[in-house]
Amino acid sequence: MAKSNNKIAMLTNFVLIAALLVIVSMAESREIVLLKGKKSAPDCNNVYGVISGDTCFSVTKMFNLTTSFFDSVNPNLECDSLFVGQWLCVAGNA
């Protein structure tokens, strides 16, 4: 009888800890890394320094890139806020 109660107590503790992790994760608006894999960062092989007059569109045309590829290797880029000297990835893997 004591062994059965011990197993039930251990299972109850496990369920409570798992529930607590889920609640904390939801409260922090983060995903549990164990349940979902990390996203890999883009791998950049070649960069281009922005010069006066450049736009994201002109850079994609200059290097013959698709918009989706350019966006994938420059994930946090704000095209409306390019500045002279900014490095843009123009070759690599997303």
Backbone torsions as a table, in degrees:
resi	resn	phi	psi	omega
1	MET	NA	-39.9	-179.0
2	ALA	-66.5	-36.6	179.4
3	LYS	-65.2	-38.5	179.2
4	SER	-65.3	-43.6	178.5
5	ASN	-64.9	-35.9	179.4
6	ASN	-65.6	-42.8	178.6
7	LYS	-64.8	-41.1	178.7
8	ILE	-64.7	-41.3	179.0
9	ALA	-64.5	-41.6	178.8
10	MET	-64.7	-43.0	178.7
11	LEU	-64.0	-42.4	178.2
12	THR	-61.7	-44.6	178.2
13	ASN	-61.3	-42.1	178.7
14	PHE	-61.7	-46.1	179.7
15	VAL	-63.1	-41.9	178.9
16	LEU	-64.6	-41.2	178.8
17	ILE	-66.5	-42.5	178.0
18	ALA	-62.4	-42.2	178.5
19	ALA	-63.7	-40.0	178.9
20	LEU	-63.3	-42.3	177.6
21	LEU	-61.5	-42.2	179.3
22	VAL	-64.8	-42.6	-179.1
23	ILE	-65.2	-45.7	179.2
24	VAL	-63.2	-41.3	178.8
25	SER	-61.3	-43.1	179.0
26	MET	-67.3	-38.7	-179.6
27	ALA	-66.8	-34.0	-179.8
28	GLU	-86.2	-3.6	-178.2
29	SER	56.3	38.9	177.3
30	ARG	-124.5	156.8	177.0
31	GLU	-94.6	150.2	176.1
32	ILE	-74.4	121.3	-174.9
33	VAL	-62.1	-31.4	-179.7
34	LEU	-65.6	-29.7	-177.6
35	LEU	-87.4	-23.6	-179.4
36	LYS	-135.0	131.6	-176.8
37	GLY	-67.3	157.7	177.4
38	LYS	-72.2	144.3	173.1
39	LYS	-80.0	138.5	178.7
40	SER	-85.6	147.8	178.5
41	ALA	-77.1	152.5	176.7
42	PRO	-61.5	148.4	178.2
43	ASP	-105.6	110.4	-175.8
44	CYS	-97.7	127.6	-179.3
45	ASN	-104.1	-19.6	-177.8
46	ASN	-151.5	136.3	-179.7
47	VAL	-120.4	161.3	178.2
48	TYR	-132.0	134.6	177.0
49	GLY	-90.3	125.4	-178.4
50	VAL	-63.6	136.3	173.3
51	ILE	-116.4	168.6	-177.8
52	SER	-56.0	131.3	178.7
53	GLY	94.0	-10.2	179.6
54	ASP	-69.7	145.2	171.0
55	THR	-129.4	165.8	176.1
56	CYS	-58.4	-40.5	-179.8
57	PHE	-62.6	-44.4	-178.3
58	SER	-66.8	-35.4	178.6
59	VAL	-68.7	-41.8	178.1
60	THR	-62.5	-37.9	178.9
61	LYS	-71.4	-39.1	-178.9
62	MET	-60.7	-38.0	-178.0
63	PHE	-104.6	9.5	177.9
64	ASN	54.6	51.6	-179.0
65	LEU	-107.3	152.3	171.5
66	THR	-82.2	154.6	179.0
67	THR	-61.9	-41.1	-178.6
68	SER	-65.2	-39.5	177.6
69	PHE	-66.7	-45.8	-179.9
70	PHE	-58.4	-43.5	178.0
71	ASP	-65.4	-35.8	-176.9
72	SER	-72.5	-31.3	178.7
73	VAL	-91.0	-6.6	174.9
74	ASN	-128.9	64.8	-167.7
75	PRO	-65.1	-28.2	-176.8
76	ASN	-107.5	19.5	-176.2
77	LEU	-77.6	132.3	172.7
78	GLU	-102.7	101.7	-175.5
79	CYS	-63.0	-24.1	178.7
80	ASP	-78.2	-7.8	-175.1
81	SER	-125.2	32.7	177.8
82	LEU	-65.5	146.5	176.6
83	PHE	-133.5	153.5	-179.2
84	VAL	-60.2	129.8	-179.5
85	GLY	94.8	-8.6	179.0
86	GLN	-67.8	136.9	179.5
87	TRP	-89.1	129.5	176.8
88	LEU	-117.9	137.2	176.3
89	CYS	-78.4	129.8	-179.1
90	VAL	-122.6	-2.1	176.3
91	ALA	-154.3	140.2	178.6
92	GLY	155.9	-160.4	180.0
93	ASN	-124.9	138.7	179.7
94	ALA	-98.4	NA	NA
